Amino acid sequence: MSVSLRSLFSIMCLLASGLLWGQIDSSSGEPLAAFENPASQQRYLAPGHKSKEDIAAIFTEEAKQRGVGVRTFAQDSDLENGYYLITGAFRESKNLKRLINKLERKGLEAGSFVNPENGLHYVYAQHYVVPELALDAAVTQLDGRYKEAMWILIVDNPETGGALLPTTTKLQIPEENTEQSVDSGGNTPADVQQDPGNPPGANTYMLLRKADQYFDKMWYSEAARLYEEAIQRHPEYRNPQILERVGDAHYFNTNMERAYYWYEQLYNASQENMSADYLFRYAHALKGNGKYARAKRFMRLYENKVKSLPTRSTRDELRNREAAMDDILSAEESFGIKNMEINSRYSDFAPMFYENNQVVFASSVDSAFFHTRRYKWNDQPYLDLYVAKMNEQSDELRGAVKFSKAINTKYHEAAVTFSPDRQTMYFTRNNYGKKLKRDKNGVNHLKLYMSHKIDGQWSEAVELPFNGEDYSTGHPAMSPDGKQLYFVSDMPGSIGDTDIFVVEVFGDGSFSEPRNLGPGINTEGKEMFPFLNKQKLYFSSNGHLGLGGLDVFEAALDPENGFGEVRNVGKPINSNKDDFSYIVDEETQKGFFASNRNGGKGDDDIYSFQRLLPEENNENAIAGVITDLITGENIPEALVVLLDENNRKLKEVVSDADGSFVFEELESTTKYRISFEKDSYFQENREVQTGDNDLIAMEVPLRKLQEMIVIEDGIRKLKTEMIHFDFDKYAIRKDAATELDKLVEVMNEYPTMVIAVESHTDSRGKRAYNKYLSDRRAKSTREYLIGKGIDPKRIQSAVGYGEERLLNSCDGSVRCSEKMHQLNRRSEFIIINM
C-alpha cells in the first residue's frame, strides 16, 4: 500500500493492529508507549550501556551540533524531572502570568518555576520526558509556534531518580508539516550513524527506541529501516518481539515481500507460539507473494487457532473458501489493462468520471520538483485533485491540471464524487482549520466535504454533518440518481477496521443518519473505495476472499432485496498487491482502477481497462407452451407480447407449431407482463419476474370464446363469471371489468350477436329501491360495453329486476351470510340474436 492508502487510508483506515487513522502528534510532549513501558526498554538493553551522565553528554553534544543551548539543574526540588524548553529567565515575577498566558494561547503547556540557586524565575513553553522530542521541538521552534530564542534545561532531581533517557545521535525527526529539501531520489537528510565513542549496544538500543517511536507514529517505512539496521548490527536482537515489529512495519506499509521475509523468520523462531493474528498476517503476506498453496495452509492454521475444535460446518466453510480461491485463480482473464502515461513516480489513484469526457483523480505528483510539503509516511508530497481529458481512442488521460484552487489546499484532498448534474461535489480532506486538528490521542482524522458549482466556479467547501472529531469519514460515492451518498468510515457502529455506510440525500440538501451496509458487504477487515452504477456496487476489501492486499469486488444491486452476493472480479484487475478505486462505464465496459502492483511507474498507478469478453452469459429467459384449456392441445401461431411494468412493448413472438415460445437475454430480477392472443380464444395476461441467470418455464392454457355461449333453461346466455356489485353500489368493480372484457371479445368474434342485460339485487332494502338500484346497475353495465366499442344497437335492453329473481332462499325469511346475499347481486347476458 503506497501513499494513497498510507497517506489517505491509514490516515483513512484502521490498521489491523488497531491503530487509528492518521498520525500521532510527536509534539504533544507525552511519552510514547515504547518509552513508558519498562519491559520494552529492558528487552533492548545491551551490555556496556553508558551511565546517565554519559548520555547527558551525548545529548548536549547533539544539541550543540543542532544549535540548541543546554544546561543541567540537579538540585533537590519538587520540580518534575525531564527536559524544559526555557523561553526566558526573570528576576521579578510580575509579568510571568502574562507571558505564560501568551504561550498557552499558542497551544503550549507553559509554566514557570524558581531556581533556588540564583532566585531567577524560569518560564518554559513545554516540558518533555523524552530527550529526542525536546530537542526536535527546540529545533523546529515548537512547529513554528514560538519563533524567539529558547534553550533546554535538564532537570535531574536525585530524590526522584534520574530523568535522563538514552538518546540517538545525529537523528532528525522529520515532521509531517515541515518543508524539506529532497534529492532527486526523494531521500530525506535524516539518517542514523554509528558514534565511534559509544559502545555498539547503546547505539543499537537507540536505533530500536527510535524505530519504536516511528512505528507508534505510523511512519512504517522509517521504522522498518531502523529495525532492520539494528538487527543487522546485532543479530542477537532477532527475537520474536523484534521480528513481530519489523514484520508489522512492512505489513502495514504493504511491502509484502519484506513482510513475508520477516514473518517467515518469526514462524521459524516460534512456530507453536505464533498467535492467531500473526498466522493471519503471515497468510496474507504469502498471498501477496503469490504463494497461494502455502497461504491456504496457514489460513487453516489460523482458523484452527481461533476455533481449536472446529465444527463440521467450519471445516466445510474452509473447504468452500479454498474451492472459491481455486475458482478465482483459474478463471479466464476477461479484461485488458494498461498503465496510464499520466502516472508519476508518486501516488496516482481514485479516478472518477466527470463532465465532457473528463476524469478527476488524486495525485501527489511533485510539481515543485525540489521543494514540496512532505507527508512523513513514506516521504510523499500531499495529495491534490487533478482533472484530465480522456482520449476515447487510446483510453489515455491527457493534459492533467489541478482541479480547483478553491478545493485543493496544502493538505490532503482526494477521493471525489459528483451529483448527477455535476453541480455538487463531495470529497475527502484532512480535518483542519488554520492547522491540522487532532483528537486527544494526537490523531488527525479525515472528513467529507461538499462544494457547489456557482457561475462555473466551485464554492468554498463545507463539511458534512455526519463527520466526527474522533473518527474518520472518506471515499464518497454517489448513487446514479443522486439520492444516496455512500462513504467509508470507522465511526461507531462499524463492523471492521473500516466499513461502507450510506446516507439518504434529501431534496433540501439535508442527510439522513448514516446506515451501515451490514455484514453482507462489510467484514472485520477493510472495505474501501465504493463505486455505484445502476446495476452494481463495486468496492475494495481485504476481508473478503481475495488474491492478497486489497481486491476489487462487486455486488449486484436489487432495488427490493438490496445487494446480492459479493463476487471477486478476478484477474487481472486483482493482483497480489493493493487493487482499488475501480470505476466502470457499464455501457462501454471501459473504466479505470488503481494498483501498486509490480511494474508500475510509482507508488500507486492508475490503469485503464476494457472487458474483453461479455461480463457473463445472460441465461435469463422466459419460455413456455400455449395449450387449449379443454382439450390440452398445443396452440400454434398465437401472438405472445412481452411488456415491461409500464405496459411498454419490448418484444413479440408467434408460438411455434408445437405451441412453444421463448424470450431470451432478459434483465435479472425484473418484472415483466406477457399477453397471449389467438383468434377464437380469450386473451390471457400473466405477470412474471425473472431470477438471476435463470429460466422461467410456464404453461399457458387459453379458453375458447365459444365456451361462453351456453343454454340454461332453454335460454341462450353468455356465461361469464358473476358480475358482482358492492352493497348499495352500481359502479363496475375491477373483477367485473375483467369478465365484461371477455364478453366484449365474444361479441367481437360474433359481430351479429345482440344481447339483453339483466341486473339483479339481493332482498335487503326496500323493494322499490332495489328495483331502482338494479336498473342503475344494468345501465352501468351497458355503458361499460359501449365504452369498449360495442355498438349500442347490439344491446337490445338493459333492465333491472331488483329482488324479483333471487337465486337462493335469501328473501328475508331466513338468515343468510354476506356471501349468500352477494350471489343475488349480479348481471346476466341473454343472447337475443346470433
C-alpha positions in Angstrom: 0.0 0.0 0.0 1.5 3.3 -1.0 0.8 6.9 -0.4 -2.8 6.8 -1.2 -3.5 4.1 1.3 -0.8 5.0 3.6 -1.3 8.7 3.4 -5.1 8.6 3.0 -6.2 5.3 4.3 -4.1 4.7 7.0 -4.8 8.2 7.5 -8.0 6.8 6.1 -8.4 3.5 7.7 -7.9 1.5 10.8 -5.0 -0.8 10.5 -5.1 -4.4 11.6 -3.1 -3.6 14.7 -5.9 -1.4 15.9 -4.1 1.9 15.2 -6.4 4.8 14.3 -6.4 6.7 11.0 -3.8 9.4 10.9 -0.6 10.1 12.7 0.3 10.6 16.4 1.4 14.1 17.2 5.1 14.0 18.2 5.0 17.5 19.6 2.5 16.8 22.4 5.1 16.3 25.0 3.7 13.0 26.1 6.0 9.9 26.1 5.3 7.3 23.5 4.2 3.9 24.6 7.5 2.3 23.9 9.2 4.6 26.4 6.6 4.3 29.0 6.9 0.5 29.3 10.0 -0.6 31.2 9.7 -4.1 29.8 10.0 -2.7 26.3 13.2 -0.9 27.3 14.6 -3.9 29.1 14.3 -6.2 26.0 16.6 -3.8 24.1 19.2 -3.2 26.8 22.7 -4.4 25.9 25.8 -4.8 28.0 28.0 -1.8 28.2 25.1 0.7 28.3 26.5 4.0 29.5 25.6 6.0 32.6 23.1 8.8 32.5 26.0 11.3 32.8 27.4 9.9 29.6 24.0 10.0 27.9 23.6 13.6 29.1 27.0 14.4 27.4 25.8 12.8 24.2 22.6 14.8 24.3 24.4 18.0 25.0 26.8 17.4 22.1 23.9 16.6 19.7 22.1 19.8 20.9 25.2 21.8 20.3 25.5 20.4 16.8 21.9 21.4 16.1 22.4 24.9 17.6 20.4 24.4 20.8 21.8 25.5 24.2 21.6 23.0 27.1 22.0 23.4 30.9 21.5 21.0 33.7 19.7 21.6 37.0 20.5 18.8 39.5 19.5 20.3 42.9 16.8 18.8 45.2 13.4 20.3 44.4 9.8 19.4 43.9 10.2 20.0 40.2 9.4 17.1 37.9 12.3 15.6 36.1 12.7 16.0 32.4 13.5 18.5 29.7 12.2 22.0 29.8 12.1 24.4 26.8 13.1 27.7 28.5 11.9 30.9 26.9 13.2 33.4 29.5 14.6 33.9 33.0 13.4 36.9 35.1 14.3 38.4 38.4 10.8 39.6 39.1 7.5 37.7 38.8 5.1 40.4 37.9 4.9 39.7 34.2 5.1 35.9 34.4 1.4 35.2 34.2 1.0 37.3 31.1 3.9 35.5 29.4 2.6 32.1 30.3 -0.9 33.0 29.0 0.6 34.1 25.7 2.3 30.7 25.4 -0.8 28.8 26.3 -2.8 30.6 23.6 -0.4 29.0 21.2 -1.5 25.6 22.4 1.6 25.1 24.7 1.6 23.6 28.2 3.6 26.5 29.6 4.6 27.2 33.2 7.3 28.6 35.5 9.5 27.7 38.5 12.2 29.4 40.6 15.8 28.3 40.6 16.8 28.4 44.3 20.5 28.8 43.4 20.1 32.3 41.8 16.4 33.2 42.6 15.6 33.6 38.9 12.1 32.8 37.6 12.3 30.5 34.6 9.4 30.4 32.1 9.1 27.3 30.0 7.0 26.7 26.9 6.8 22.9 27.1 8.0 20.0 29.3 9.2 16.7 27.9 10.4 13.4 29.3 11.8 12.1 26.0 15.0 13.9 25.0 14.6 13.5 21.3 11.2 15.2 21.4 12.6 18.1 23.4 15.5 18.6 21.0 13.3 18.4 17.9 10.8 20.8 19.4 13.6 23.3 20.1 15.0 22.9 16.6 11.6 23.4 14.9 10.6 26.1 17.4 7.7 24.1 18.5 6.5 23.6 15.0 6.8 27.4 14.4 4.5 28.2 17.4 7.3 30.1 19.2 9.9 31.8 17.0 12.0 33.5 19.6 15.1 32.2 21.3 14.8 29.2 23.7 17.1 26.7 25.3 16.8 23.3 27.1 17.1 22.9 30.9 17.6 19.3 32.0 16.1 18.7 35.5 17.7 15.8 37.2 16.4 15.6 40.7 18.2 12.8 42.6 15.3 12.4 45.0 13.1 11.1 42.3 15.7 9.3 40.2 17.4 10.4 37.0 15.2 11.8 34.4 17.6 11.2 31.5 16.8 8.6 28.9 19.1 7.4 26.2 19.1 9.4 23.0 20.1 8.8 19.5 22.8 10.8 17.8 22.5 12.7 14.5 18.9 11.7 14.1 16.5 14.3 12.9 12.8 13.6 13.3 11.0 14.8 10.2 7.7 16.4 10.9 4.7 15.9 8.6 4.1 19.7 8.1 7.7 20.8 7.5 9.2 22.0 4.3 12.2 19.8 3.3 14.6 19.8 0.5 14.9 16.4 -1.2 17.3 15.0 -3.7 16.1 13.5 -6.9 15.6 10.2 -5.3 13.3 11.5 -2.7 15.5 10.7 0.3 15.3 12.7 3.5 18.5 14.1 5.0 17.7 12.3 8.3 20.0 9.3 9.0 21.4 7.3 11.8 25.1 7.0 12.1 27.3 5.0 14.4 29.1 7.1 17.1 32.6 5.6 17.5 32.7 6.9 21.0 29.8 4.8 22.2 29.5 1.0 22.7 27.6 -0.7 19.9 24.9 -1.9 22.2 24.0 1.6 23.3 23.6 2.8 19.8 21.6 -0.2 18.7 19.3 0.4 21.7 18.9 3.9 20.4 18.0 2.7 17.0 15.4 0.4 18.3 13.9 3.1 20.5 13.8 5.4 17.5 12.2 2.7 15.4 9.5 2.2 18.1 8.9 5.9 18.0 8.4 5.9 14.3 6.3 2.8 14.4 4.0 4.3 17.1 3.6 7.4 14.8 2.8 5.1 11.9 5.9 6.1 10.0 6.3 2.4 9.0 8.8 2.9 6.2 11.3 4.7 8.5 10.6 2.2 11.4 11.2 -0.8 9.2 14.6 0.6 8.0 15.8 1.2 11.6 14.6 -2.2 12.9 16.5 -3.9 10.1 19.6 -1.8 10.7 19.5 -2.7 14.4 19.2 -6.4 13.6 22.0 -6.2 11.1 24.3 -4.7 13.6 23.4 -7.1 16.4 21.8 -10.4 15.2 21.1 -11.3 18.9 18.2 -8.9 18.8 16.5 -11.2 16.3 13.9 -12.2 19.0 10.2 -12.8 18.4 9.2 -9.3 19.7 11.5 -7.5 17.3 10.6 -9.9 14.4 6.9 -9.1 15.0 7.6 -5.3 14.9 9.7 -5.3 11.8 7.3 -7.7 10.0 4.4 -5.4 11.0 6.2 -2.3 9.9 6.4 -3.8 6.4 2.9 -5.4 6.5 1.2 -2.1 7.4 3.2 -0.4 4.7 2.0 -3.3 2.4 5.6 -4.2 1.4 4.6 -7.8 1.2 7.9 -9.1 0.1 9.7 -7.9 3.2 6.7 -8.7 5.4 6.8 -12.3 4.2 10.6 -12.5 4.9 10.3 -11.4 8.5 7.1 -13.3 9.3 8.9 -16.3 7.9 11.7 -15.6 10.4 9.1 -15.2 13.1 7.4 -18.5 12.3 10.8 -20.3 12.3 11.6 -18.8 15.7 8.3 -19.5 17.4 6.1 -21.9 15.4 4.0 -23.2 18.2 3.7 -19.9 20.0 2.8 -17.8 16.9 -0.5 -16.0 17.7 -3.6 -16.2 15.5 -3.1 -12.6 14.4 0.4 -13.3 13.1 -0.7 -16.5 11.4 -3.4 -14.4 9.6 -0.8 -11.7 8.6 1.7 -14.4 7.5 -1.0 -16.0 5.3 -1.8 -12.6 3.7 1.9 -11.9 3.2 2.2 -15.3 1.5 -0.7 -14.5 -0.8 0.9 -11.1 -1.5 3.9 -13.1 -2.8 1.9 -15.4 -4.9 2.4 -18.4 -2.6 -1.3 -19.4 -2.5 -0.9 -23.0 -1.6 1.1 -22.2 1.4 -1.3 -19.3 2.3 -4.1 -21.8 2.4 -2.2 -23.9 4.9 -1.7 -21.0 7.2 -5.3 -19.8 6.9 -6.3 -23.3 8.1 -3.8 -22.9 11.0 -5.3 -19.5 11.7 -8.8 -20.9 11.8 -7.8 -23.8 14.0 -6.1 -21.4 16.4 -9.3 -19.3 16.6 -11.5 -22.3 16.9 -9.4 -25.0 18.4 -12.2 -27.5 17.9 -13.8 -26.6 14.6 -17.2 -27.9 13.9 -18.0 -29.7 10.7 -19.7 -26.6 9.3 -16.4 -24.7 9.9 -14.4 -27.3 8.0 -16.9 -27.2 5.2 -16.7 -23.5 5.1 -12.9 -23.6 4.9 -13.1 -26.1 2.0 -15.6 -23.9 0.3 -13.2 -20.9 0.7 -10.4 -22.9 -0.7 -12.5 -24.0 -3.7 -13.5 -20.4 -4.3 -9.9 -19.3 -4.3 -9.2 -22.0 -6.9 -12.0 -20.7 -9.0 -10.6 -17.1 -8.8 -7.1 -18.3 -9.7 -8.3 -20.5 -12.6 -10.9 -18.1 -14.1 -10.2 -16.9 -17.6 -9.0 -13.3 -17.6 -11.7 -11.2 -19.3 -10.0 -7.7 -19.1 -7.3 -5.9 -21.0 -5.5 -3.4 -18.8 -3.0 -0.6 -19.5 -0.8 1.6 -17.3 -1.6 5.3 -17.9 1.1 7.6 -19.3 -0.1 10.2 -16.9 1.2 8.3 -13.9 4.0 9.8 -11.9 6.7 8.3 -9.6 4.4 9.3 -6.7 0.9 8.1 -6.0 -1.9 8.5 -8.5 -5.3 6.9 -7.7 -9.0 7.4 -7.1 -10.2 8.3 -10.7 -13.8 9.5 -11.1 -15.8 10.3 -14.2 -16.5 14.0 -14.7 -18.2 16.1 -17.4 -17.2 16.4 -21.0 -15.3 13.1 -21.1 -13.0 14.1 -18.2 -11.7 12.2 -15.3 -10.8 13.7 -11.9 -8.2 11.8 -9.8 -5.9 12.3 -6.8 -2.1 12.6 -7.1 0.9 13.5 -5.0 2.9 14.4 -8.1 5.8 16.6 -7.1 5.1 19.6 -9.3 7.7 21.7 -7.5 10.5 19.1 -8.2 12.9 20.3 -5.4 10.8 21.7 -2.6 7.5 20.5 -1.5 5.4 19.7 1.6 6.1 16.1 2.6 3.8 13.7 4.4 6.0 11.7 6.6 4.5 8.3 5.9 6.7 7.5 3.0 8.3 10.9 2.2 5.5 11.6 -0.3 4.0 15.0 -1.2 0.5 15.8 -0.1 -2.4 14.8 -2.3 -4.3 17.2 -4.6 -7.1 16.7 -7.1 -6.3 16.8 -10.8 -8.6 16.7 -13.9 -7.6 15.3 -17.2 -9.2 14.6 -20.6 -9.9 11.0 -21.6 -8.9 10.1 -25.2 -11.6 7.7 -26.5 -9.3 6.0 -29.0 -6.3 5.4 -26.7 -8.1 5.4 -23.4 -5.2 7.6 -22.1 -5.7 10.6 -19.8 -4.0 13.7 -21.1 -3.5 17.3 -20.1 -3.8 17.0 -16.4 -4.2 20.2 -14.4 -5.1 20.9 -10.8 -8.8 20.7 -10.4 -9.7 23.9 -8.5 -7.8 26.3 -6.3 -10.9 26.6 -4.1 -10.8 22.9 -3.4 -7.1 22.0 -3.2 -5.3 23.0 0.0 -1.8 22.4 1.5 -3.1 19.2 3.0 -4.8 16.1 1.5 -7.7 16.2 -0.9 -8.7 13.0 -2.6 -11.5 10.6 -3.5 -14.2 12.7 -5.1 -17.7 12.0 -6.4 -20.3 14.2 -8.2 -24.0 14.7 -8.2 -25.7 13.5 -11.5 -25.9 17.1 -12.7 -22.2 17.7 -11.8 -23.2 20.8 -9.8 -22.3 19.3 -6.4 -19.1 17.5 -5.4 -18.2 15.5 -2.3 -14.5 14.8 -1.5 -12.2 13.8 1.3 -9.9 16.2 3.2 -7.8 16.3 6.4 -9.6 17.8 9.4 -8.0 21.2 9.8 -8.7 24.8 10.5 -5.6 27.1 10.4 -3.7 23.9 11.1 -4.3 20.2 11.4 -6.7 19.3 14.1 -6.0 16.3 16.3 -8.0 14.2 18.7 -7.0 13.5 22.3 -4.7 10.7 21.0 -2.9 13.1 18.6 -4.7 11.6 15.5 -5.6 13.8 12.6 -8.8 12.3 11.2 -10.3 12.8 7.8 -13.6 14.4 6.9 -16.0 14.6 4.0 -16.7 18.0 2.4 -19.2 19.3 -0.1 -18.9 22.1 -2.6 -21.4 23.6 -5.1 -20.6 24.9 -8.6 -21.8 28.6 -8.8 -21.4 30.5 -12.0 -18.9 27.9 -13.2 -16.7 28.1 -10.1 -16.6 25.7 -7.1 -17.7 27.3 -3.8 -15.8 27.1 -0.6 -16.2 23.6 0.8 -18.3 22.9 3.9 -18.0 19.7 5.9 -20.9 17.2 6.1 -22.9 16.9 9.3 -22.1 13.2 10.0 -18.3 13.8 10.2 -16.7 13.3 13.6 -13.8 14.6 15.6 -12.9 11.1 16.9 -13.3 9.1 13.7 -12.8 9.5 10.0 -15.1 9.6 7.0 -13.9 9.4 3.4 -14.2 7.8 -0.1 -17.6 9.2 -1.1 -19.6 7.6 -3.9 -23.0 9.0 -5.1 -25.8 6.7 -6.4 -26.7 7.3 -10.1 -30.0 9.0 -9.1 -28.2 11.3 -6.6 -30.5 10.2 -3.8 -27.9 8.3 -1.8 -24.3 9.0 -0.7 -22.1 6.1 0.2 -18.8 6.5 2.1 -16.2 4.8 4.2 -15.7 5.3 8.0 -14.6 3.8 11.2 -17.4 5.6 13.1 -19.2 3.9 16.0 -21.3 1.0 14.6 -18.5 -0.2 12.3 -18.2 -4.0 11.9 -14.5 -4.0 11.0 -11.5 -1.7 10.5 -13.4 0.4 8.0 -16.9 -0.1 6.7 -19.1 1.3 3.9 -22.0 3.4 5.1 -24.8 5.1 3.2 -27.0 8.2 3.9 -30.1 9.5 2.1 -29.6 12.8 0.4 -32.9 14.8 0.7 -34.2 17.4 -1.7 -33.5 20.3 0.8 -29.8 19.3 0.9 -30.0 17.6 4.3 -28.9 14.0 5.1 -30.3 11.0 7.0 -28.5 9.3 9.7 -25.7 7.0 8.4 -26.6 3.4 7.9 -24.0 0.5 7.8 -24.4 -1.7 4.8 -24.1 -4.7 7.1 -22.2 -8.0 7.1 -23.2 -8.9 3.6 -20.8 -6.2 2.4 -18.6 -5.3 5.3 -16.2 -7.6 7.1 -13.9 -7.5 10.1 -11.2 -6.1 7.7 -11.2 -3.0 5.5 -13.9 -2.1 3.0 -13.0 1.0 0.9 -13.5 2.9 -2.3 -17.1 2.2 -3.2 -18.5 3.0 -6.6 -22.1 2.5 -7.9 -23.8 2.4 -11.2 -27.4 1.3 -11.9 -26.5 -2.3 -11.8 -23.8 -2.9 -9.2 -21.8 -1.8 -6.2 -18.0 -2.1 -6.6 -15.6 -1.7 -3.7 -12.2 -2.9 -2.4 -11.7 -5.1 0.6 -9.1 -7.2 2.3 -11.7 -9.0 4.3 -13.4 -11.0 1.5 -11.7 -13.9 -0.2 -9.0 -12.4 -2.5 -5.6 -12.7 -4.0 -3.7 -10.6 -1.4 -3.8 -7.0 -0.2 -6.9 -5.1 -1.3 -9.0 -6.7 -4.1 -11.9 -5.3 -6.1 -15.3 -6.9 -5.5 -18.8 -6.4 -7.0 -22.3 -7.0 -5.7 -25.4 -6.8 -7.9 -28.0 -4.2 -6.9 -31.5 -5.4 -6.4 -33.8 -2.4 -5.6 -36.1 -4.5 -3.5 -33.8 -7.0 -1.8 -30.6 -5.0 -1.5 -27.2 -6.1 -2.6 -26.6 -9.6 -3.9 -23.7 -12.0 -3.3 -20.2 -10.4 -3.2 -18.0 -11.6 -6.0 -14.3 -11.1 -6.7 -13.9 -9.5 -10.1 -10.8 -11.7 -10.6 -7.5 -11.2 -12.5 -6.0 -9.1 -14.0 -7.9 -6.4 -12.2 -6.9 -8.0 -8.9 -3.3 -9.0 -8.1 -1.3 -9.9 -5.0 -0.9 -6.2 -4.3 -3.5 -3.5 -3.5 -6.1 -3.0 -6.2 -8.7 -0.3 -5.6 -10.7 2.7 -6.7 -12.4 0.8 -9.5 -14.9 2.7 -11.8 -16.6 1.4 -14.9 -19.0 2.6 -17.6 -21.4 -0.3 -17.9 -22.3 0.6 -21.5 -18.8 0.6 -22.9 -17.4 -1.8 -20.3 -14.4 0.6 -20.0 -13.0 2.1 -16.8 -10.1 2.8 -14.5 -8.7 1.5 -11.3 -5.5 2.0 -9.2 -2.9 -0.5 -8.0 0.5 -0.6 -6.5 1.4 -3.9 -8.3 4.8 -4.6 -9.6 5.8 -3.0 -12.9 4.2 0.3 -12.2 5.7 3.8 -12.6 5.2 4.9 -9.0 3.7 4.1 -5.7 0.1 3.8 -6.9 -0.7 3.9 -10.6 -3.9 4.4 -12.5 -4.7 1.7 -15.0 -7.4 1.7 -17.7 -9.2 -1.4 -18.6 -11.8 -2.8 -21.1 -13.7 -6.0 -20.7 -12.6 -8.4 -23.5 -15.5 -10.9 -23.1 -19.1 -10.4 -22.2 -19.5 -10.0 -18.5 -21.4 -13.2 -18.2 -23.7 -15.4 -20.3 -27.1 -14.0 -19.8 -29.3 -17.0 -19.3 -32.4 -15.1 -18.1 -35.3 -16.3 -20.2 -39.0 -17.0 -20.1 -40.2 -20.0 -22.1 -43.5 -21.9 -22.3 -46.2 -23.7 -24.2 -49.6 -22.4 -25.1 -52.5 -25.0 -24.9 -56.2 -25.3 -25.2 -57.9 -25.2 -21.8 -60.4 -28.1 -22.5 -58.6 -30.4 -24.9 -55.0 -29.7 -23.8 -53.8 -29.5 -27.4 -51.0 -27.1 -28.3 -51.9 -23.9 -29.9 -49.7 -22.7 -32.8 -49.3 -19.2 -34.2 -50.5 -17.4 -31.0 -49.3 -13.9 -30.6 -47.1 -13.5 -27.5 -46.2 -10.0 -26.4 -43.6 -9.1 -23.8 -44.2 -5.8 -21.9 -42.5 -4.0 -19.1 -44.1 -3.0 -15.8 -45.4 0.2 -17.5 -47.1 -1.8 -20.4 -44.5 -0.7 -22.9 -44.0 -3.4 -25.6 -40.5 -4.8 -25.6 -40.7 -7.9 -27.8 -43.3 -10.1 -29.6 -43.1 -13.6 -31.0 -45.5 -16.1 -32.6 -45.7 -19.5 -31.0 -44.3 -22.4 -33.0 -46.2 -25.4 -34.4 -45.9 -27.1 -31.0 -47.2 -24.0 -29.2 -43.9 -23.1 -27.7 -42.4 -19.6 -27.3 -39.3 -18.1 -25.7 -37.9 -14.7 -24.7 -34.1 -14.7 -24.1 -31.5 -12.3 -22.7 -33.8 -10.6 -20.2 -32.7 -8.5 -17.3 -32.1 -10.2 -13.9 -34.7 -9.9 -11.1 -37.1 -7.8 -13.3 -40.9 -7.8 -13.5 -42.5 -8.4 -16.9 -46.0 -8.7 -18.3 -46.9 -11.2 -21.1 -50.1 -11.2 -23.2 -51.3 -14.2 -25.2 -53.7 -13.7 -28.1 -55.3 -16.2 -30.6 -58.4 -16.0 -32.8 -61.4 -17.6 -31.2 -59.7 -17.6 -27.8 -59.8 -15.3 -24.9 -56.8 -13.1 -24.3 -54.6 -14.2 -21.4 -52.3 -11.9 -19.3 -49.5 -13.1 -17.0 -47.0 -11.3 -14.7 -43.6 -12.9 -14.4 -40.4 -11.9 -12.5 -37.0 -13.2 -13.8 -34.3 -14.5 -11.5 -30.5 -14.3 -11.8 -29.4 -16.3 -14.9 -32.5 -18.5 -14.6 -35.1 -19.9 -17.0 -38.7 -19.3 -16.1 -40.9 -22.2 -17.6 -44.7 -21.8 -17.9 -47.7 -23.5 -19.4 -50.5 -21.1 -20.6 -54.0 -22.6 -21.2 -56.3 -20.5 -23.3 -60.1 -20.7 -23.2 -62.2 -20.6 -26.3 -64.6 -17.8 -26.8 -67.4 -20.2 -27.9 -67.4 -21.8 -24.5 -69.0 -18.8 -23.0 -72.2 -19.5 -25.1 -74.4 -21.8 -23.0 -78.1 -22.8 -22.9 -79.8 -22.6 -19.5 -83.5 -23.5 -19.1 -83.8 -23.2 -22.9 -82.3 -19.7 -23.0 -79.0 -18.9 -24.7 -76.7 -16.9 -22.5 -73.2 -15.5 -22.4 -71.8 -17.4 -19.4 -69.4 -15.2 -17.6 -68.3 -15.4 -14.0 -70.8 -13.5 -11.9 -70.8 -9.7 -12.4 -71.0 -8.6 -8.8 -71.5 -5.2 -7.3 -70.7 -3.8 -3.9 -73.6 -3.4 -1.5 -75.8 -0.4 -2.4 -73.4 0.5 -5.3 -73.7 0.3 -9.1 -70.1 1.1 -10.1 -68.3 -1.6 -12.1 -65.7 -3.4 -9.9 -62.3 -4.4 -11.2 -63.2 -8.1 -11.1 -66.4 -7.3 -13.0 -64.5 -5.4 -15.6 -62.3 -8.4 -16.3 -65.4 -10.5 -17.0 -67.0 -7.9 -19.1 -63.9 -7.7 -21.2 -64.3 -11.4 -22.0 -67.9 -10.7 -23.1 -66.6 -7.9 -25.4 -64.2 -10.5 -27.0 -67.0 -12.9 -27.7 -69.2 -10.2 -29.2 -66.3 -9.1 -31.4 -65.9 -12.7 -32.5 -69.7 -12.8 -33.4 -70.4 -9.4 -34.9 -74.1 -10.1 -35.4 -74.7 -11.1 -31.8 -77.4 -9.0 -30.0 -77.8 -9.3 -26.2 -80.0 -8.1 -23.4 -78.6 -7.1 -20.0 -80.4 -8.1 -16.8 -79.3 -6.8 -13.4 -80.4 -8.1 -10.0 -80.1 -7.2 -6.3 -80.4 -9.0 -3.0 -83.5 -8.8 -0.8 -82.2 -6.3 1.6 -83.6 -2.8 1.5 -86.9 -1.6 0.2 -88.3 -3.4 -2.9 -88.8 -0.2 -4.9 -85.3 1.0 -4.1 -83.8 -2.4 -5.1 -85.7 -2.1 -8.4 -84.1 1.3 -9.0 -80.6 0.1 -7.9 -80.6 -2.9 -10.2 -81.7 -0.8 -13.1 -78.8 1.6 -12.5 -76.5 -1.5 -12.4 -77.9 -2.8 -15.8 -77.3 0.6 -17.4 -73.8 0.9 -15.9 -73.0 -2.5 -17.5 -74.4 -1.3 -20.8 -72.4 1.9 -20.7 -69.2 -0.1 -20.0 -69.8 -2.4 -23.0 -70.4 0.6 -25.3 -67.3 2.2 -23.9 -65.3 -0.8 -25.1 -66.6 -0.4 -28.6 -69.8 -2.4 -28.7 -72.4 -0.8 -31.0 -75.4 0.4 -28.8 -77.8 -1.2 -31.3 -76.4 -4.7 -30.3 -77.6 -4.2 -26.7 -81.4 -4.6 -27.0 -82.1 -3.7 -23.4 -80.6 -3.1 -20.0 -83.2 -3.7 -17.3 -83.1 -4.1 -13.6 -85.3 -6.6 -11.8 -84.5 -5.8 -8.2 -85.1 -8.8 -5.9 -87.7 -10.4 -8.2 -85.4 -13.2 -9.4 -83.4 -14.4 -6.4 -81.0 -17.4 -6.9 -81.4 -18.7 -3.4 -83.8 -18.6 -0.4 -82.4 -15.3 0.9 -85.7 -13.4 0.7 -85.6 -12.1 4.2 -87.4 -15.0 5.8 -84.1 -16.8 6.7 -80.8 -15.7 8.0 -78.1 -15.5 5.2 -74.4 -14.7 5.1 -73.0 -11.8 3.1 -71.6 -14.3 0.6 -75.1 -15.7 0.0 -76.6 -12.3 -0.4 -73.8 -11.3 -2.9 -74.8 -14.2 -5.2 -78.0 -12.3 -5.9 -76.3 -9.0 -6.7 -75.5 -9.8 -10.4 -75.8 -9.1 -14.0 -76.7 -11.6 -16.7 -76.4 -11.5 -20.5 -79.2 -13.0 -22.7 -78.4 -13.8 -26.3 -81.3 -12.4 -28.4 -79.7 -13.0 -31.8 -76.5 -14.6 -33.1 
